Structure formats: C-alpha cells, structure tokens
Amino acid sequence: MKVRNRNLDPERIADFESFRSGILELIVKNAPLPSILNEIVLGIQTLNQTMVCTIVLIQDSKIKIGAAPTLPKEYNDAIEGVKIGPEVGSCGTAAYTGKRVIVTDINQSPLWKNYKEIALKVGLLACWSEPIRSHDDTVLGTFAIYHREIASPDEYDIFIITETADLVSIAIEKSKTSLQLVESEKRFRDFFEKNSSMILILDPETGEILDANESAVLFYGYSHTELTQMKIDRINQRDGNGWEQKKILLDEEGKSFYPFTQILANGETKQVEVYSTPIESNQRQLLYCIIHDVTERKIAEEKVNALLSEKEMILREVHHRIKNNMTILSNLLQLQVVSNENDAVKSSLKEATSRIKTMSILYDKLYAGKPVQEFSLKEYLEPLSKEIISLFPFPVKLQFEAEDFKLSPEQLQAIGIITNELLTNSLKYAKNNSNGLTISIRVWREGNHFHLEIRDNGDGFELETSNSENQGFGINLVTMLTKQIKGEFFFLGENGAEYKFKFPV
C-alpha cells in the first residue's frame, strides 16, 4: 500500500479498507477474474455513487472491456477493440503513455476529439484514468472513473484511483498465475493419467506410493485406492535388496534406473526397470517413477544366451575334434617320414606336416575360449615358429623379436602359413652351414603397415635363378597369399636368405 495523506477522512479510509479486504479475500479464494473485476467496480461506485467506473484491459495494444457493469452497452461496444494511442480518450491515452490522465471536461479535451460524440451521447462529461501496472511495470490496462458532470478530482479521489489500480493489478496477476498453475497441473495430470507407461509417485524416504496412473493400476491389478495405501516394498520381491537398499545405490551410483522383480496382485512376478527422477510438490521432494515391464525381453535374452551357450559348446566340440584330427594326421605323416627312405618323399611329408601344424596352432589360439580380438600376433607366431623348427632333427638357434599387436583371423592364418613356408625354406636349404644355423624373425609396425622379416645365416641363393625345387609350391603359396591380403614380398639372398614381407594392417 502506498503512503497516504494523513489529512484524508479516517472514516472514508476505513470504508475503503473494508472494501479492499473483501476483494483480497476473493482473490485468495481464486474467484474468477471477471467476477473480481466486477466487484471492484461496483464496490468503488458504492463508496461514491456519483462515480461510474470501468476497468479496461489491454490486449495486442487494443482496448478490451474488463468490467463496466453500469456503463451503457452502446458506449462499451464503441470503444471495444480501439487501438490505444496519444489521443484515444482518457483510457487509451493513459494505457499508451503509462501515465495518469485527468480530463475534467470531455467536450473540451483534445484527447476526446474522436470519441466525445459517443461519450456525450450517453451522458459522460468527465473521465479520470489510472494505468494498471504489473510487477515488472508493464501496463496491463486502466482503471477509470467517469462523472456525469464536469468534475476535477480531490485528494481522496486520487487516493481511490491509484489504490484501486493497484488492487486490480494484484487481481490480474494472481489470476494469471493461478491460470498458469492450473494449466500446468492439467498438462501434468493428462500426461500422468493418459500415459501408456506405468507411473508411480513415491515418497523417497519411506517408499510410500502417493499416486498411480491408470496404466499402473491395470498392470499391478490393485485398485488406485489399494495402491496408494501401500509401500513399494509390498510390490518389490524381497531379495535382500529392497527399496531402501536400492535407493541408497541409486543415490551413491548416480543412476536413474534400477531393475526390480515385482509381484502383481495375482501373485505373478514381473521383471521391471524403474526409471526415477525427483520432483518438487508443495515444498516436498517426491520421486517420479516410470516402470517398464521387461519380462518378455528378459525371457528372450535368457533364450538367446542359452542358444549362444549351446552354440559355443557345439563349436568348441567341433574345433576340438578338428584339432584332434589334425594332430592324428600330423602324427601319421611323421610316422611316414620315419618309415620312408626316399629323401624327396621325406621332404614333402615334412612340409605337409608343418603346414598342418600351422593350422593346428592357429585353431588352438582362435578357439581356446578367448575372444579372437584378444590374441596378438606375437602369442601366435612365436610358438608356431618353435613348433616348425622342432620338426627338423638338427640344432637351430631362433632369435624372435615381435611387437605386440592384434590381427584378424584371416591375417593370422595368412601370416602363419607364410612363416611356415619361409622357415621351412631356410631349414631345408641353409641346414649345412658350418657355423650352425641361426634364424631370426622380426615383426614390427610402421604407420599403417605390418612388417615381417625372416633371415638365416646360410649361404643364400638367387630366387630368380634358383632351380625349380627352390621355387616350388611353398614360394608360389607365399606369393599367392601375399597378393590375397594386398601385401608386398621381397627377397635378398647374398648373405644368407632374407625374406621381407609388408602388408596394410
């Protein structure tokens, strides 16, 4: 309330305060805004029966009658929808300028030149108008007092017009706030009630169910009344990790959802995921929970896992048998090597045995139980090289150096076969070295390419001019595999055989 002049008549002030209290009570009770505005106009006119009052609202810079129960309809219709401006009567001008406008004689005022005809016709001779302002100083409308005679306001009239404009502002802003709140609550209630997902509102401290939507009522099989009289632990299966324990986990882990096994009213169990978020209601924090039934998904996942386990078991058995068959085949070939006296046949049998060993070791690495991507080239190539060398009955010194990186199964297979062929070549053609045979294998990566180098300390030879035996199936196989994985193959034979191999990773 603004500071008032102490010279005003106390009795008249008391009458106004009584009127104000009645209006504030209507505002607190959320009475409809048109009713409140009408009561304000009629109340002021009761305080001074020579006055004819009106409340004008401004919408899109145009006049809209808010309350004018005693003004002639003809006059209200004439000013309804008029755009505010600097010469649009007392109300239009006050709304436009944001300042109080006092017109003591409508007939003589330039502000009324375009509207005085209708005013005079209905007997209105004076008009005082006060802007109605919001809390952020926006002009919402005007409160006006008309007289049927030429009249100037006294101190009490100015008090009445300013205080009433403030009262109207309170009523309008409270109405807007209430309307926004009602609309917000309606949107929330519509979203809550009509949502196809099950929704519960819980007390996060006690687990009490405070509200449930229709989908939740249908899902759980309890009535709305029954649901809102129980705690969530009555629905959650007691697995030693009930609501309070899981709430702690939710808080500590920062999760927004947690899986539960829940029991319906008919005793049936369901697997659900509860997604929760805190909401504020009447200065109290609640938990808004959306429940998804994932029972069918869980059953499907279990079936898939069972099928995968069964498939994995079958594959392991198949691979185990393949590896056993390879071992048997390798052993049979070694027996043939021992029992055969023809050197050429022995050599061919040894090559065949080493190729089978290569595939057997690859099978062992790829299907030993770990995912394929967890095996490095080093873990595969080093034992393979030692296995190949062990097939030859003379001492060989192996120098192995390899960076640890991973390759695809196709790349591993190609590298294994290539290494087998090149190692076998060195073991066949450099074995008579008087200083003892040394074979070095080096593997490294440069940029996007993988490098494999195999060299021995034998006498060496020229690959292009060597005899057909030297360029047999093994070298042709290396060349073919090199092209298959888009690699490059180089050979140097001056100081021992040196094979260099490069392909994109």
Sequence and secondary structure as in RCSB ss.txt:
>XXXX:A:sequence
MKVRNRNLDPERIADFESFRSGILELIVKNAPLPSILNEIVLGIQTLNQTMVCTIVLIQDSKIKIGAAPTLPKEY
NDAIEGVKIGPEVGSCGTAAYTGKRVIVTDINQSPLWKNYKEIALKVGLLACWSEPIRSHDDTVLGTFAIYHREI
ASPDEYDIFIITETADLVSIAIEKSKTSLQLVESEKRFRDFFEKNSSMILILDPETGEILDANESAVLFYGYSHT
ELTQMKIDRINQRDGNGWEQKKILLDEEGKSFYPFTQILANGETKQVEVYSTPIESNQRQLLYCIIHDVTERKIA
EEKVNALLSEKEMILREVHHRIKNNMTILSNLLQLQVVSNENDAVKSSLKEATSRIKTMSILYDKLYAGKPVQEF
SLKEYLEPLSKEIISLFPFPVKLQFEAEDFKLSPEQLQAIGIITNELLTNSLKYAKNNSNGLTISIRVWREGNHF
HLEIRDNGDGFELETSNSENQGFGINLVTMLTKQIKGEFFFLGENGAEYKFKFPV
>XXXX:A:secstr
     TTS HHHHHHHHHHHHHHHHHHHTT  HHHHHHHHHHHHHHH TT EEEEEEEETTEEEEEE TTS HHH
HHHHTT B  TTSHHHHHHHHHSS EEES GGG GGGTTTHHHHHHTT  EEEEEEEE TT  EEEEEEEEESS 
    HHHHHHHHHHHHHHHHHHHHHHHHHHHHHHHHHHHHHHHH SSEEEEE TTT BEEEE HHHHHHH   HH
HHTTSBGGGTB  SS  HHHHHHHHHHHT SEEEEEEE TTS EEEEEEEEEEEEETTEEEEEEEEEE HHHHHH
HHHHHHHHHHHHHHHHHHHHHHHHHHHHHHHHHHHHHHH   HHHHHHHHHHHHHHHHHHHHHHHHTSSS GGG 
BHHHHHHHHHHHHHTTSSS EEEEEEE   B  HHHHHHHHHHHHHHHHHHHHHSTT TT EEEEEEEEEETTEE
EEEEEE S    TTTS TTTTSHHHHHHHHHHHHTT EEEEE SSS EEEEEEE 
